[in-house]
Amino acid sequence: MGQHETRIAGLHFSDARPAVGEEITIAGYLQWYDRKAKSWMPAEHKKVSLYVDSVKVAEATTDHSGRFEFRQSFGIGEHGIEVRFDGIPGYEASQASRKIKVITAHQKERVRKLVRSAVIIGVLLIFVFMVLSIFFVR
């Protein structure tokens, strides 16, 4: 029958800029391509591995929907994250990678304050434009 093509889809982080030591979730889906149905199907109960800066740090098994999940914390700086499926008879190997930037707790708090301020300013600007538009329509 041959090898099924596989892919790691939807690789994402619960927080793309975590603070040092903050545990985040890294998740995604392992899928295989069904040539007959011409669609991607979940690869159930398959082992995937998590690599941080080219070092294997964890393994997980996909569930019935092909979903995998890792919980991981990091040291400061930018890190390369890679999830690999090494392949098994009937299924080709695949991998997906992303970068993550880890900051200090102080930097994270500053970012939160900036975002909060930007949201407040945005809401105020919308309010001002609404009032002005009502004034100019009359």
C-alpha positions in Angstrom: 0.0 0.0 0.0 2.9 2.4 0.5 3.8 5.1 3.0 1.2 7.7 4.2 2.4 11.3 4.0 2.2 12.9 7.5 2.3 16.5 8.8 2.3 18.3 12.1 -0.4 20.9 11.8 -1.5 23.8 14.0 1.7 23.9 16.1 1.1 26.7 18.6 2.0 28.0 22.1 -0.4 29.1 24.9 1.9 32.1 25.3 4.4 33.2 22.6 6.3 35.4 25.0 6.4 33.6 28.4 8.4 34.8 31.3 11.4 32.8 32.5 10.3 29.6 34.3 6.6 30.1 33.3 5.1 26.9 32.1 3.3 27.0 28.8 1.5 24.5 26.6 2.9 23.6 23.2 0.2 21.8 21.1 -0.7 20.7 17.6 -2.0 17.8 15.5 -0.3 14.9 13.8 -2.2 14.0 10.6 -1.8 11.6 7.7 -3.1 12.1 4.1 -5.8 9.7 3.0 -5.3 9.6 -0.8 -8.7 8.0 -1.4 -10.7 10.6 0.6 -8.3 13.3 -0.5 -8.2 14.8 3.0 -6.0 14.9 6.1 -6.9 12.4 8.8 -5.9 12.3 12.5 -2.9 10.1 13.3 -4.2 8.4 16.5 -2.0 7.0 19.2 1.4 8.0 17.6 4.5 9.1 19.5 5.8 12.7 18.9 8.9 14.3 20.4 9.6 17.8 21.6 13.0 19.3 20.9 14.2 22.6 22.4 17.3 24.0 20.8 17.9 20.7 19.0 17.8 18.7 22.3 15.0 16.2 22.9 13.2 17.1 26.1 9.8 15.3 26.0 7.6 12.8 24.3 3.8 12.6 24.0 1.3 10.3 22.4 -1.5 11.7 20.1 -5.1 11.3 21.2 -8.0 10.1 19.0 -8.0 13.4 17.1 -4.3 13.3 16.5 -3.7 16.1 19.1 -0.6 16.2 21.2 0.4 18.5 24.0 3.5 19.3 26.0 3.9 21.5 29.1 7.3 23.2 29.2 9.2 26.1 30.7 12.3 27.9 29.4 15.3 30.0 30.3 15.6 33.5 29.0 16.2 34.2 25.3 15.0 32.9 22.0 14.6 29.2 21.6 14.0 26.9 18.6 11.0 24.6 19.2 10.6 21.5 17.1 8.0 18.7 17.2 9.0 15.6 15.4 7.2 12.4 14.3 10.0 9.9 13.5 7.7 7.8 11.3 6.7 4.2 11.6 6.0 1.5 9.0 3.3 2.9 6.8 3.7 6.5 8.0 6.4 8.9 6.8 8.3 11.1 9.3 7.4 14.8 9.6 8.3 17.8 11.7 7.3 21.4 12.4 9.2 24.2 14.1 8.8 27.6 15.5 10.7 30.1 17.6 9.8 31.4 21.0 11.1 34.4 22.9 11.3 34.1 26.7 11.5 37.4 28.7 12.0 38.3 32.3 9.0 38.6 34.6 9.7 42.4 34.8 9.7 42.7 31.0 6.4 40.7 30.9 4.8 43.1 33.4 5.9 46.1 31.3 4.4 44.5 28.2 1.1 43.9 30.1 1.0 47.5 31.2 1.7 48.8 27.7 -1.1 46.6 26.2 -3.5 47.7 28.9 -2.7 51.4 28.2 -3.1 50.9 24.5 -6.5 49.3 24.9 -7.7 52.1 27.2 -6.4 54.7 24.7 -8.1 52.8 21.8 -11.4 52.8 23.6 -11.1 56.5 24.4 -10.3 57.3 20.8 -13.3 55.4 19.6 -15.5 57.2 22.0 -14.1 60.6 20.9 -14.7 59.8 17.2 -18.2 58.7 18.0 -19.0 61.9 19.8 -17.4 64.0 17.0 -19.3 62.1 14.3 -22.6 62.8 16.1 -21.6 66.4 16.5 -20.7 66.8 12.8 -23.8 64.9 11.5 -26.1 67.4 13.2 
